[in-house]
Amino acid sequence: MNIPGILRGTARATCFLGFVLTGWTQYWLGVRGLPVGEKRRAQAEWLHRWSRRICRLLNVSVDVRGTPPTAGLIVSNHLSYLDVFVLSAIEPCVFVAKSEIGSWPIFGPCAQCAGTILIDRTRRAAVGPVAAEMAEVLAAGLPLVLFPEGTTSFGDGVLPFKSALFGPVIELNSNVTAAAIDFELPGGSAATEVCFVGEVALLPHLWNLITKARVLAHVSFAAPHAPMTDRKALAHEMHSAVTALHQAQREPRAS
């Protein structure tokens, strides 16, 4: 029995729940009633503050390579629910995520407070309303994070990108920045204990993760890519860029 891990996890879980309750209170008192134009930015900044605190609580060290963009679309691979905290801790931003997250315990209400754009990926007709929300965020000058793989992976590669949600970027003539995220777990397996893939139950996975002494997160950003006129060509270009960043992150560890 890992007594230090259990004690660490219990203390962190208690603090995490305290953070969540305090964060929700701050949202309801200071963000919820703001006008729409101000609310988007306030939600992104709300998530940014709490993501930094959660990363410190879980001892997640974030190594950033390249320059994080302050506007436009950020296209990244997707490994875990931890991706959101890591990316938001770097820069206030808004996320596009699958609609199932809205029903998750704790994470669902937090996603709504953060202004996350939820999409039902099983319905092609759902892209239209989501595209309008994406355009609203991009027009407001906020970074918008898209995980175009449509699901998470074990981090051994980058899955094919779905091009449908690149449409609003084409229409707004917005810059696009490729990003790649990867994790290391000293004394454990990042692929199975940090990455959240398949039918794994959320709460047991989260409990195991918060018992770990330290997590290393590597985030790389490419230079912003100029706007393009074809969403499929843009998706292909971004997939190549994210793959190159991801491979560069892993090369030092493979040698």
Summary of the structure (lengths in Angstrom):
residues: 255
radius of gyration: 17.7
end to end distance: 34.0
largest distance: 56.9
contacts: 812
relative contact order: 0.17
helix: 52%
strand: 15%
